[in-house]
Amino acid sequence: MQRQSTSPKASGEVWASATALEIGALSPFQLFWRRLRRDRPALVALAFIVGLVFAAILAPWIVRAASAHPPNQQNIGALNAFGEPAPPSRSYLLGTDELGRDVLSRTIFGARISLEVAIIGTSLIVIIGVALGMLAGYYRGWADTLLSRMFDVMLAFPVLLLALGLAAACSVAQGCIVVNYHDVGTGMLIAAAGLVITVNGLVVARDRRRANHSKERKLAQIVSRNVPCVVVVVLGVLLHEAVKARGALIQPGLNVVLFIIIFAGIPYMARIIRGLVLSIREKEYIEAMHSLGASDRRILFLHILPNLAPSIIVYATLLVPLNILFEAALSFLGIGIQPPTASWGQMIAAATPLFDVAWWYMTFPGVALVLTVLSFNLLGDALQDALQPRSAGR
């Protein structure tokens, strides 16, 4: 019998076809996880982030389990003979600060502030930026011109000077833009109810003069038509029930930090989304949807937004460490989180003049800040490679 030899080229083709069949049988999530788990540093970063989130949520119990002292408890007796911060010891595992407070517990509680600013700020930047970017990129014309000029004006503001001005203006009395939110919430609820009745009444009257539609289509139209009204109702309920007392829209501390971060981040997010939408709206399947008579709302939310999801996820992940650093920088300058609330930036600022006698006071919050920012950056790069493999050259 004559032995048949297989050429390397044929073997390579067989292997490639088998690999293609294997990849084709995987779901999008399985493909994503298959690419992500190859990046070992990203998995370590993900584990660190998960641990940090649990540490921030369970901070009181972790401090109690570690036999640490409450973060704001001052103990002058914990200072050394010269009144300086005490080094790490059995009673204070990471030492004390200049007021005798436990650096360990303040570092753990500082993670709460960093993650709170990062999650809330990034979420609002993504929601507002994506909405404005989609409107500008899809409708173009006067909407694009108006929003683009608005972004230019927002980018023209020097962020740090704006933060200093807001901190100075909102640090007195009750803050800036003092409003009775109980009455505002009541007005929003009344306006939403009137809007729902008016819009749905006009649409019902219009549909009676037209051909009947299927129940599924009518239900979809009702839901999409009332989304803005639902948003107004939710905001009204929150303002009516959660903020009944007289307060200010921008108050010293966390509110100023969030306002500055959101104000500075929205234009960048909106510009990125606008550019992507300008490219997607010229694709053949979008033109096909137009020719089939699909509405703008259907095209935006069912065909354009899903294609934006990978880019939004990647950019949001990379935006989190920037917001954490921004909060730390503002707190370092004294215009962010106010004492006695624990914040990594504030702790580093307070430890700067004491570094030669209390190295631990700056080191441990600084290491926590560096590891957190590094972990989010590593995870963001890995997500970009996993969600957009073409950009990684794979």
C-alpha positions as CSV (number, residue, x, y, z in Angstrom):
1,M,0.0,0.0,0.0
2,Q,1.2,3.5,-0.8
3,R,1.3,5.8,2.2
4,Q,-0.4,9.1,1.7
5,S,1.4,12.0,3.3
6,T,-0.4,15.2,4.4
7,S,1.2,18.4,3.4
8,P,1.7,21.1,6.0
9,K,-0.5,23.4,4.0
10,A,-3.4,21.0,4.1
11,S,-2.9,20.4,7.8
12,G,-3.0,24.2,8.4
13,E,-6.2,24.5,6.4
14,V,-7.8,21.7,8.4
15,W,-6.7,23.3,11.7
16,A,-8.0,26.7,10.6
17,S,-11.4,25.3,9.6
18,A,-11.7,23.4,12.9
19,T,-10.9,26.6,14.8
20,A,-13.4,28.6,12.8
21,L,-16.1,26.0,13.5
22,E,-15.2,26.1,17.2
23,I,-15.3,29.9,17.3
24,G,-18.6,30.0,15.4
25,A,-20.2,27.7,17.9
26,L,-19.4,30.1,20.8
27,S,-21.7,32.8,22.0
28,P,-20.5,36.5,22.0
29,F,-20.0,36.3,25.8
30,Q,-17.9,33.1,25.5
31,L,-15.7,34.7,22.8
32,F,-15.3,37.8,25.1
33,W,-14.4,35.7,28.1
34,R,-12.0,33.5,26.0
35,R,-10.0,36.6,25.0
36,L,-10.1,38.2,28.4
37,R,-8.9,35.2,30.4
38,R,-5.7,35.1,28.3
39,D,-4.7,38.4,29.9
40,R,-3.4,37.3,33.3
41,P,-2.6,40.8,34.5
42,A,-6.1,41.9,33.7
43,L,-7.5,38.9,35.7
44,V,-5.4,39.9,38.7
45,A,-6.6,43.5,38.3
46,L,-10.2,42.3,38.1
47,A,-9.7,40.3,41.3
48,F,-8.2,43.4,43.0
49,I,-11.1,45.6,41.9
50,V,-13.7,43.0,43.2
51,G,-11.8,42.8,46.5
52,L,-11.7,46.6,46.7
53,V,-15.5,46.9,46.1
54,F,-16.2,44.3,48.8
55,A,-13.8,46.1,51.2
56,A,-15.6,49.4,50.6
57,I,-19.0,47.9,51.1
58,L,-18.0,45.9,54.2
59,A,-15.7,48.6,55.6
60,P,-17.3,48.8,59.1
61,W,-17.2,45.1,59.6
62,I,-13.6,44.8,58.2
63,V,-12.4,47.5,60.5
64,R,-14.1,45.8,63.5
65,A,-12.7,42.4,62.5
66,A,-9.1,43.8,62.2
67,S,-9.5,45.3,65.7
68,A,-8.8,48.7,64.2
69,H,-10.2,52.0,65.5
70,P,-13.0,54.0,63.9
71,P,-11.8,56.2,61.1
72,N,-12.7,59.5,62.8
73,Q,-11.7,58.6,66.4
74,Q,-8.9,60.9,67.6
75,N,-6.5,59.5,70.2
76,I,-3.8,62.0,71.3
77,G,-2.4,59.2,73.5
78,A,-1.5,57.3,70.3
79,L,1.1,59.9,69.3
80,N,4.7,59.6,70.3
81,A,6.5,61.6,72.9
82,F,7.0,64.5,70.5
83,G,3.4,64.7,69.5
84,E,4.1,63.2,66.1
85,P,2.2,60.3,64.3
86,A,3.0,56.9,65.8
87,P,4.5,54.2,63.4
88,P,2.8,50.9,62.7
89,S,2.3,48.8,65.8
90,R,0.1,46.0,67.1
91,S,-2.6,48.5,68.1
92,Y,-2.4,50.5,64.9
93,L,-1.3,48.2,62.1
94,L,-0.6,51.0,59.6
95,G,0.2,53.7,62.2
96,T,-1.6,56.9,63.0
97,D,-2.0,60.4,61.6
98,E,-1.3,63.7,63.2
99,L,-4.5,63.5,65.2
100,G,-4.0,60.0,66.4
101,R,-6.5,58.5,64.0
102,D,-6.0,55.0,62.6
103,V,-4.5,55.1,59.1
104,L,-5.7,51.5,58.3
105,S,-9.4,52.3,58.9
106,R,-9.2,55.7,57.2
107,T,-7.6,54.0,54.1
108,I,-10.3,51.4,54.0
109,F,-13.1,54.0,54.3
110,G,-11.3,56.2,51.8
111,A,-12.0,53.5,49.2
112,R,-15.7,54.2,49.7
113,I,-15.3,57.8,48.6
114,S,-13.1,56.9,45.6
115,L,-15.5,54.3,44.3
116,E,-18.6,56.4,45.0
117,V,-17.1,59.3,43.0
118,A,-15.9,56.9,40.2
119,I,-19.2,55.0,39.8
120,I,-21.6,57.9,40.2
121,G,-19.5,60.3,38.1
122,T,-18.8,57.8,35.3
123,S,-22.4,56.6,35.1
124,L,-23.8,60.1,34.7
125,I,-21.0,61.0,32.2
126,V,-21.9,57.9,30.1
127,I,-25.7,58.4,30.2
128,I,-25.6,62.1,29.4
129,G,-22.6,62.0,27.0
130,V,-24.1,59.0,25.0
131,A,-27.5,60.7,24.7
132,L,-26.0,64.0,23.5
133,G,-23.5,62.3,21.2
134,M,-26.2,60.1,19.6
135,L,-28.4,63.1,19.0
136,A,-25.6,65.2,17.5
137,G,-24.2,62.4,15.3
138,Y,-27.5,61.0,14.0
139,Y,-29.5,64.1,13.3
140,R,-26.6,66.3,12.3
141,G,-27.7,69.7,11.0
142,W,-28.6,72.4,13.6
143,A,-28.6,69.8,16.4
144,D,-25.0,68.8,15.7
145,T,-23.9,72.4,15.3
146,L,-25.6,73.5,18.6
147,L,-24.3,70.6,20.6
148,S,-20.8,70.8,19.2
149,R,-20.6,74.5,20.0
150,M,-21.9,73.7,23.5
151,F,-19.1,71.1,23.9
152,D,-16.5,73.6,22.8
153,V,-17.7,76.1,25.4
154,M,-17.6,73.5,28.1
155,L,-14.1,72.4,27.1
156,A,-13.0,76.1,27.2
157,F,-13.5,76.3,31.0
158,P,-10.3,75.7,33.0
159,V,-11.4,72.9,35.2
160,L,-9.2,73.5,38.2
161,L,-10.1,77.2,38.2
162,L,-13.8,76.3,37.9
163,A,-13.4,73.9,40.8
164,L,-11.7,76.6,42.9
165,G,-14.4,79.1,42.2
166,L,-17.3,76.7,42.9
167,A,-15.6,75.6,46.2
168,A,-15.2,79.2,47.3
169,A,-18.8,80.1,46.3
170,C,-20.5,77.0,47.6
171,S,-18.6,76.7,50.9
172,V,-20.7,79.4,52.5
173,A,-24.2,79.1,54.1
174,Q,-26.1,76.2,52.5
175,G,-24.3,76.0,49.2
176,C,-25.2,77.1,45.7
177,I,-28.7,77.1,44.0
178,V,-30.8,76.8,47.1
179,V,-34.2,75.4,46.2
180,N,-37.1,73.9,48.1
181,Y,-36.9,70.4,46.4
182,H,-40.2,69.3,48.0
183,D,-42.1,71.8,46.0
184,V,-40.0,71.1,42.9
185,G,-40.7,67.4,43.1
186,T,-44.4,68.1,43.5
187,G,-44.4,70.3,40.4
188,M,-42.5,67.7,38.4
189,L,-45.1,65.0,39.3
190,I,-48.0,67.3,38.3
191,A,-46.2,68.2,35.0
192,A,-45.5,64.6,34.2
193,A,-49.1,63.6,34.8
194,G,-50.3,66.4,32.5
195,L,-47.8,65.4,29.9
196,V,-48.8,61.8,30.0
197,I,-52.5,62.6,29.6
198,T,-51.9,65.1,26.8
199,V,-49.5,63.1,24.7
200,N,-51.4,59.8,24.9
201,G,-54.7,61.6,24.3
202,L,-53.4,63.2,21.1
203,V,-51.9,59.9,19.9
204,V,-55.1,57.9,20.6
205,A,-57.1,60.5,18.7
206,R,-54.6,60.3,15.8
207,D,-54.6,56.5,15.7
208,R,-58.4,56.3,15.4
209,R,-58.2,58.0,12.1
210,R,-55.5,55.6,10.8
211,A,-55.4,51.9,10.1
212,N,-55.3,49.5,13.1
213,H,-51.9,48.3,14.2
214,S,-51.0,45.0,15.9
215,K,-51.2,44.9,19.7
216,E,-47.4,44.4,20.0
217,R,-46.7,47.5,17.9
218,K,-49.2,49.5,19.9
219,L,-47.6,48.4,23.2
220,A,-44.1,49.3,21.9
221,Q,-45.3,52.7,20.8
222,I,-46.9,53.3,24.2
223,V,-43.8,52.3,26.1
224,S,-41.4,54.4,24.0
225,R,-43.7,57.4,24.0
226,N,-43.9,57.5,27.8
227,V,-40.2,57.0,28.6
228,P,-39.6,60.7,29.1
229,C,-42.6,61.0,31.3
230,V,-41.4,58.1,33.4
231,V,-38.0,59.8,33.8
232,V,-39.7,63.0,35.0
233,V,-41.9,61.0,37.4
234,V,-38.9,59.2,38.9
235,L,-37.0,62.5,39.4
236,G,-40.1,64.0,40.9
237,V,-40.6,61.2,43.4
238,L,-36.9,61.3,44.4
239,L,-37.0,65.1,45.0
240,H,-40.4,64.9,46.7
241,E,-39.6,62.1,49.1
242,A,-35.8,61.9,49.5
243,V,-35.0,65.6,49.7
244,K,-37.9,67.1,51.6
245,A,-35.9,69.7,53.5
246,R,-34.7,72.9,51.9
247,G,-31.2,72.3,50.4
248,A,-28.8,73.3,47.7
249,L,-28.1,71.7,44.4
250,I,-24.3,72.1,44.8
251,Q,-23.1,71.7,48.3
252,P,-19.5,71.7,49.6
253,G,-17.7,68.4,49.5
254,L,-18.8,65.4,47.4
255,N,-21.4,67.4,45.4
256,V,-18.8,69.9,44.1
257,V,-16.4,67.0,43.1
258,L,-19.2,65.2,41.3
259,F,-20.3,68.4,39.5
260,I,-16.8,69.2,38.3
261,I,-16.1,65.6,37.2
262,I,-19.3,65.4,35.3
263,F,-19.0,68.8,33.7
264,A,-15.5,68.0,32.5
265,G,-16.2,64.5,31.3
266,I,-19.4,65.0,29.3
267,P,-17.9,66.8,26.3
268,Y,-15.2,64.1,25.7
269,M,-17.7,61.3,26.0
270,A,-20.2,63.0,23.7
271,R,-17.6,63.8,21.1
272,I,-16.4,60.1,21.0
273,I,-20.0,58.9,20.6
274,R,-20.8,61.5,18.0
275,G,-17.9,60.4,15.8
276,L,-18.9,56.7,16.1
277,V,-22.5,57.5,15.3
278,L,-21.5,59.5,12.2
279,S,-19.7,56.4,10.9
280,I,-22.4,53.9,11.8
281,R,-25.3,55.9,10.3
282,E,-23.7,55.6,6.9
283,K,-23.6,51.7,7.0
284,E,-25.8,49.7,4.5
285,Y,-28.0,48.1,7.2
286,I,-28.9,51.6,8.6
287,E,-29.9,52.7,5.1
288,A,-31.9,49.5,4.7
289,M,-33.8,50.3,7.9
290,H,-34.6,53.7,6.6
291,S,-35.9,52.3,3.3
292,L,-38.1,49.9,5.3
293,G,-39.7,52.8,7.1
294,A,-38.1,52.2,10.5
295,S,-38.5,55.1,13.0
296,D,-35.5,57.1,14.2
297,R,-36.1,55.8,17.7
298,R,-36.0,52.2,16.6
299,I,-32.8,52.8,14.6
300,L,-31.1,54.6,17.4
301,F,-31.9,52.2,20.2
302,L,-32.1,48.8,18.4
303,H,-29.3,49.2,15.8
304,I,-26.9,52.0,16.6
305,L,-26.7,51.8,20.4
306,P,-25.9,48.0,20.5
307,N,-23.0,48.7,18.1
308,L,-21.8,51.4,20.5
309,A,-21.9,49.2,23.6
310,P,-18.3,47.8,23.3
311,S,-16.8,51.3,22.9
312,I,-18.9,52.7,25.7
313,I,-17.8,49.9,28.1
314,V,-14.2,50.3,27.2
315,Y,-14.2,54.1,27.6
316,A,-16.2,53.9,30.8
317,T,-13.7,51.5,32.3
318,L,-10.8,53.9,31.4
319,L,-12.8,56.9,32.7
320,V,-13.1,55.4,36.2
321,P,-9.4,55.8,37.1
322,L,-9.3,59.3,35.7
323,N,-12.2,60.2,37.9
324,I,-10.6,58.6,41.0
325,L,-7.4,60.6,40.3
326,F,-9.5,63.8,39.7
327,E,-11.2,63.4,43.1
328,A,-7.8,62.8,44.8
329,A,-6.4,65.9,43.1
330,L,-9.3,68.1,44.1
331,S,-9.1,66.7,47.7
332,F,-5.4,67.3,47.7
333,L,-6.0,70.9,46.8
334,G,-8.5,71.2,49.6
335,I,-11.6,71.7,47.4
336,G,-12.9,68.2,47.4
337,I,-13.9,65.9,50.2
338,Q,-14.0,67.9,53.4
339,P,-12.6,66.7,56.8
340,P,-13.2,64.6,58.8
341,T,-14.4,62.3,56.0
342,A,-11.6,60.0,54.9
343,S,-10.3,60.5,51.4
344,W,-7.0,59.2,49.8
345,G,-6.2,62.6,48.3
346,Q,-6.9,64.5,51.5
347,M,-4.8,62.0,53.5
348,I,-1.9,62.4,51.1
349,A,-2.2,66.2,51.3
350,A,-2.2,66.1,55.1
351,A,0.8,63.7,55.1
352,T,3.0,65.8,52.8
353,P,4.6,68.1,55.5
354,L,5.0,65.0,57.8
355,F,6.6,62.6,55.3
356,D,10.1,62.9,56.8
357,V,8.8,61.8,60.3
358,A,5.7,59.7,59.3
359,W,6.4,57.9,56.0
360,W,3.5,55.5,56.6
361,Y,0.9,58.3,56.6
362,M,1.5,59.0,52.9
363,T,2.7,55.6,51.7
364,F,-0.4,53.5,52.4
365,P,-3.1,55.8,51.0
366,G,-0.7,56.4,48.0
367,V,-0.2,52.7,47.4
368,A,-4.0,52.1,47.5
369,L,-4.5,55.0,45.0
370,V,-1.8,53.7,42.6
371,L,-3.0,50.1,42.7
372,T,-6.6,51.1,42.2
373,V,-5.8,53.3,39.2
374,L,-3.4,50.7,37.7
375,S,-6.0,47.9,38.1
376,F,-8.7,49.9,36.3
377,N,-6.3,50.8,33.5
378,L,-5.2,47.2,33.0
379,L,-8.8,46.0,33.0
380,G,-9.8,48.7,30.5
381,D,-7.0,47.8,28.1
382,A,-7.9,44.1,28.4
383,L,-11.6,44.9,27.8
384,Q,-10.7,46.8,24.7
385,D,-8.7,43.9,23.4
386,A,-11.5,41.4,24.2
387,L,-14.4,43.5,22.9
388,Q,-12.6,45.0,19.9
389,P,-10.0,42.3,18.8
390,R,-9.3,44.1,15.5
391,S,-7.8,47.1,17.4
392,A,-5.4,44.7,19.2
393,G,-4.2,43.2,15.9
394,R,-5.5,39.7,16.6
